[in-house]
Amino acid sequence: MHSLRDSLVAVARAQVGTRYVLGGTSPEHGFDCSGLVRYVMSSLDVHMPRTACLQATTGVAVLRDASRLRPGDLLTFGKGARGASHVGIYIGGGRYVHASTGAGRVIVSDIGVKESSLVRSWRGVRRIVAGQADSTRKGDDS
């Protein structure tokens, strides 16, 4: 599974700089956050639902702990009872790739930046690519 994780990271990193477009699902036309995740996962034949809210229920919940993250994990974000409204792909080293409305493009961000409003709304982690030592404990705050 290590090579699948590496491939997910490589495809996600290759999208950095692509413009943000609400409802966007391709590098040619731009991405929104869930469109980016769906594109990256589908490039490796992993089916994902279209919205961040639905993507936040896919895979296995993992404890929301930066030390437990593995490349390819989905980070879910959102405030209140609405559920997840944003999603990104963890790429390792405390960083994740996501389509940012504020930056207007796909960027790499640091999960350790506590003053970030996005990091403050970090809800949970979903593991799509599982391995033998992966946790199956409930990890989402939702």
C-alpha positions in Angstrom: 0.0 0.0 0.0 3.0 2.3 0.4 3.2 2.8 -3.3 -0.5 3.7 -3.6 0.1 6.4 -0.8 3.1 7.7 -2.7 1.1 7.9 -5.9 -1.8 9.8 -4.2 0.7 12.3 -2.9 2.4 12.7 -6.3 -1.0 13.3 -8.0 -2.1 15.7 -5.3 1.2 17.7 -5.4 0.9 17.9 -9.2 -2.3 19.9 -8.9 -0.7 22.7 -6.7 -1.2 26.0 -8.5 -4.4 24.9 -10.3 -7.0 27.6 -10.0 -9.9 27.4 -7.5 -13.3 27.1 -9.2 -16.5 26.4 -7.3 -17.8 23.0 -8.6 -14.5 22.4 -10.4 -13.4 18.9 -11.0 -10.4 19.0 -13.4 -6.9 20.5 -13.8 -8.1 22.1 -17.0 -11.1 23.9 -15.6 -10.0 24.2 -11.9 -11.0 22.5 -8.6 -13.0 23.1 -5.5 -11.8 21.1 -2.5 -14.0 18.0 -3.0 -13.4 18.0 -6.7 -9.7 17.9 -6.1 -10.0 15.0 -3.7 -12.3 13.1 -6.1 -9.9 13.8 -9.0 -6.8 12.6 -7.1 -8.5 9.5 -5.8 -10.1 8.6 -9.1 -6.8 8.8 -10.9 -5.8 5.7 -8.9 -9.2 4.0 -9.3 -10.5 4.9 -5.8 -14.1 6.0 -6.0 -15.1 9.0 -3.9 -18.5 10.8 -3.5 -18.6 14.4 -4.9 -19.1 16.6 -1.8 -16.8 17.3 1.2 -19.7 16.3 3.5 -20.0 12.9 1.9 -16.2 12.4 1.6 -16.0 13.0 5.3 -17.9 9.8 5.9 -15.9 7.6 3.4 -13.2 5.3 4.6 -12.2 4.7 8.2 -12.2 7.3 10.9 -8.8 7.9 12.5 -8.0 9.8 15.7 -7.6 13.6 15.0 -4.0 13.6 16.0 -1.3 15.0 13.7 1.2 12.3 14.8 -1.1 9.6 13.5 -1.6 11.0 10.0 -0.4 9.0 7.0 0.1 10.3 3.4 -3.2 10.0 1.5 -5.4 10.6 4.6 -8.3 13.0 4.1 -8.5 15.9 6.5 -12.0 17.2 7.1 -12.9 20.7 8.2 -16.1 22.5 9.2 -17.8 24.5 11.9 -20.9 23.8 13.9 -23.4 21.1 13.2 -23.2 21.5 9.4 -20.7 18.7 9.0 -17.6 18.9 6.9 -17.5 21.8 4.5 -13.8 21.5 3.4 -11.4 18.6 2.7 -7.8 18.2 1.9 -5.2 15.4 1.3 -2.4 14.9 3.8 0.9 14.6 2.0 3.3 14.0 5.0 5.5 16.3 7.1 2.6 18.0 8.7 1.3 19.4 5.3 -1.8 18.9 3.2 -2.9 19.8 -0.3 -6.3 21.5 -0.7 -8.2 23.8 -3.1 -8.3 27.1 -1.2 -11.0 29.7 -1.8 -8.8 32.3 -0.1 -5.7 31.7 -2.2 -7.8 31.1 -5.3 -5.8 28.0 -6.2 -4.7 24.6 -5.0 -2.0 25.1 -2.3 0.0 23.2 0.3 -0.7 24.2 4.0 0.7 23.3 7.3 -1.6 21.5 9.8 0.5 22.9 12.7 -0.5 26.6 12.1 -2.9 27.0 15.0 -3.8 30.6 14.1 -5.3 29.4 10.8 -9.1 29.5 10.9 -9.1 26.4 8.7 -6.9 24.4 11.2 -9.1 25.6 14.1 -12.1 24.0 12.3 -10.2 20.7 11.7 -12.9 18.1 12.4 -11.4 14.7 11.6 -9.4 12.3 9.5 -10.6 9.7 7.1 -8.3 6.9 6.0 -9.1 5.8 2.5 -5.9 3.8 1.9 -5.7 1.3 4.8 -2.8 -0.7 6.0 -2.4 -3.4 8.7 -1.5 -1.0 11.5 -4.2 1.6 10.8 -6.5 2.5 13.7 -10.2 1.8 13.4 -11.2 3.9 16.4 -13.8 6.7 15.9 -11.8 9.9 15.2 -14.2 12.5 13.8 -15.7 15.1 16.0 -18.9 15.1 14.0 
